[in-house]
């Protein structure tokens, strides 16, 4: 005779501490301790790094103060009337190369992410995404060497003369073409930034609920209207966060930029054809050959400025991405 349904299965037995082994009972405190130690180690490394950089920059900070940021003078030769240091030229180079590289990389990255999430056939998405992300795995020194050997001659012989002939009336594209300068550094930074921004943007686009997109299509929206009225409004904060993460990458790049930017520190030029220098490239090229304690301290001051800028960019990006993860906008109201 079959057992009564109410008595056919025994209730699940609650797992109590008496049934756990000693290793299981130790699991929670051990896991908690390890995770706390790992987090504390990361914080201590950051604090130690910041302390060492600012300690090394102490002499320059005491001598120049905040005036170091606005001074264009950078002359490490002792005994000269202009001996001294300032960061304005390198801040300008960093700002120009980062801004223009993101100005190009952001729309390209968004287009790549939209193609991979909305338009590409399924058999194409993974190979293309992998190839794009492989750009991020190329060592920066390899990209810099490619830029010096291949890109710089192309810029000097073809691209910069063409830009000068068409847009020479704009200060950005005036002056003498050289192939090595701010514009070439911008191209290199764009190539290095696109994989990061496109990867994060693609992940953000994947979080858009299918119900929203399918609802818009059901209301008669075209594919472009779905992108414009659903995907982009829903993902706006996440895309901005991805771009700011790319900014952090562009701010800190040193070797590739140092190989193609020219590394001059004489004056601020409006033309993108002129050689220049950034905070990171100046530190990378000059620190090993620094001869005075003030020069070393001034280079550390540059590093401290770069550290603060990078931390601000990354914190802002994380906050924006976190905000986008908890925000679900009403995006279907505008679809006709």
N, C-alpha and C positions, 0 to 999 in steps of 0.2 A: 504494500500500500504506500502511495506517495506521501511524503511528509507534508504537513500543513504549511501553506506558504509563509505563515507568520513564524514558523519554527524551523524552516528549511536551512536557513543560513544564520550562523552565529554572528553576533555583533563584532565589529573589528576591535581587536584588543589594543588598548591604549599603550603606547610605548612609554614606559616610565624609566626613571634612572636605574631601577633594579635590573632592567633588561639591556641596558647599554654597557658596552665594554669601557674599560678605563680610557682607551684611546678616543672613543666617541665623546666621553664626558669632558675630555681635555680639548676637544676640537674647537668649541666656541671661544674659550679664552685665548687659545693659541692663535686662531684666525684673527681675533680682534687685536691682539698684541702686534701681530705681523703687519696688519694693515695700518695701524697707528704708527708703527716704526717706519714703514715705507713713506707714509705721508709726511711724517716729521723729518725724514731724511731729505725729501724733496724741498721742503721749506728751509731747512738748514743750509742746503747747498745754495739756494737762491740768496739767502741772507749773507752767507759767507762770501759769495761772489760779489754781491753789491758792496759789502764792507771793504773787501780788498781793492775793488776798483776805486771807490771814493777815497779810501785811505791813500792809495797811490797818487790820486789826483789832488791831494791836499795842498801841496805847495803851489800848484797852479791856481787852485780855487782861492787860496789866501792872497795870491799876488794880483789876480785879475778880477775875481768876483764874477758877477753876472755880465760884466763888460766883455768877458771872453766870448760870449755868444754873439755879440754884435761887431766884434773887431775882425777886419779883413786881413790883418797882418799875420803872416806865418813865415818867419825868417829864423831858421835854427842856427844861423852862422853867428858865433860869438864875436864880439868886438866891432860889430857894425852898428850904425846909428839906428837901424830898424829892427834890431834883434828883439824878438818877442813872438807871441803866439796868439791866435784868435781862431774862432770856429766858424765865422760867418760864411766863408767861401765853401766850406765842406757842408754846412747846413743847407746852403743854396743848392749845391750839387745833389745832395741827398733828396731834397724836396722836389727838384725838377725831374730827376730820373725816376723817382718813385711815382710821382703824380702822372707823368705822361705814360709810363709803362702800364699803370692801372687803367688809364683812360683808354688804352687799346685792349688790354687783357680782359677787362670786365665784360664788354659786349661780346668779344670772341668766346669767352668762357661760358657766358649765358647761352649763346647760340649752340655751343657744343653740348651743353647739358640738356637743352631743349631737344636737340636732335636725338640724343641717346635715350631720353625718357619718353618722348612723344612720337617721333617720326621714324626712327631707324627700325628696320626689320629686326626681329628678335635674334636672328643668327648673326647680325652685324654688331649689335650693341656691345657684347662682351669683348670681341677683338678690338673694336675701336676704343672702348673705354680703357682697355689694358695698354694699348699703344700710347694713348694720351698720358696716362699715369706713369708710363715708363720715362717720359721726359723728366719727371721729378727725380728719377733714379740716376740720371746722368750726372757725374761729378761736376761741380761748378768749374773746376780748373779745365776740364775737357771742353765745356761750353765756351769758356774764355779763350782757350787756344783756338777753337773753331772760329770764334769771333775775330780773333786777331789775324788768322791765316786766310779765312774765306770771306767773312762778312765785311771786314774793314776795307779790303780792296774793292769789293762790290759797292760799298757806300761811297768810297772816294771816286770811283770811275763812272758810276751810273746813277745811283739813287740820290746822293747829295747834289750833284750838278742838275739833275732834273728838278728837284725841289727848289733849288736856288733860281733856276730859270723861270719857274712858274710862280713861286711864292717869295721871291727874293725881296719884295717890297715889305714883307713882314719881318720884323727884327729877329724872330726865331729862326728864320731860314736865310739870313743874310750872312755876309762874311766869307772867308776863305774856306773851301772844303778841304778836309784832311783825311777823312775816313776813320780817324781815331778821335773820339770826343763824346760829348753828352748824348748825341743821337744814337750812336752805336751802342752805348751802354743802355739806353732805353730799350733798344731792340732785344738785347741779351736779357734784360730783366723781364721783358714781356714774355719771352720764351720760357723763362724759369717760373713765372708767376701763373701762367695759364693752367698748368696741371693742378695746382693747389686750388685755385678758385673754381675751376670746372668740376673737380671732384666733389668739393663741399656743396656746390650749387646743385649738382646732380642728386646728391643725397637729400637735399632740401626739397627738390622737386618731387622726389619719390614719396615724400610724406604727405603730399596733397591727396586727400581722400578720393578714391575713384567715384564715390557717389556724387561729389560735386561736379566732376568733369562729365560724368554720364548724364547728370541732371541738366547741365548746360546744353549738351548735345541733344537731349530729348526735347528741350525747349526751342530747338532750331538754330543753335549757335554753330558757327563754322569753327574749324580747327583754330584759326587765328583768334577768333573771339574767345574761345576757351582759354587760350594762352594769355590773352590780354585781360580778360575779366575774371578768370578763376585762378590760374596757376601763378601769374606774377603778383597779383594782390595778396594771395595766401602766403607766398614765399618771400615777400619783400624784405622783411627783417632778416631772414636767413641769408638772402643773397647779399645784403649789406654786410652782414657778419663775415661771409666768405671773402668779400672784397677787402675788408679790413685785415683778415688773416693774410691775404696776399700782400697787403701793404707791409705787414710785419716781416714777411719774407723779403720784400724788396728793400726795406730799410737796412737789413742786416747783411746783405750779400757783399762780399769783399773781393774774393780772388777773381771771379769772372769779370767784375766791373773794373778792377784794377788793371787788368790786361788790355782793356779796350777804351778806357775813358781818357787816357793821356796823363793823368795825375799831375796836373799843374796847380799851383796855389798862388797865383799872382794877382788875380782880380776876378770879379764877378762879371760874366759876359751874358748878354741876352741871347746871343746866337747859340743854337744847339749844335752847330758845327765845331765850335771851339772846344779844345780840351778842357777838362775840369777835374774835380775830385770829389769824393763823398767821405762821410765820416768813417765808414768801414774800410774803404780802399786806402785812405791815408794811414790808418792804423796798421793795416796789413803790410804796406810798402815801406813804412818809415820806422816802425818800432824796433826792428832788429838792428838798425843802423843808428839809433839815437845815441848821442854822445854826452849829453848833459842831463842832470837830474830834472831841470825845468822842462826840457823837451820831453822826457819820459812822462813827467807829471801832466804835461799838456796833452799828450796822446791819451793818457788815462782819463783826462777830463773829457776828451772826445768820446771815449768809450762809455763814460758815465752818462753823457747826453744820449748816446745811442741806446744804452740800456733802458733809460727812462722812457724814451720814445717807443721802443719795442714793447715794453711792458704795458704802456698805455694802450697801444694798438691791440694787443692781444686781450687785455681785460675788456676793452670796449667790444671787441668782436664776440667774446664769450657771452657777455651780457645781452647783446643783440640776438645771438643765436638762441639763448635760453628764453628770451622773450617770445621769439617766433615759435618756439616749441609749445608754448602754452596759449597761443593766440589762434583762434579759429574765426576768421572774419566771415561776414555774410557777403559772399561774392556773387551770388546768383541774381541779386535784385536788379542788376543792370542789364541782364541778358534779355533781349526782346524776342 
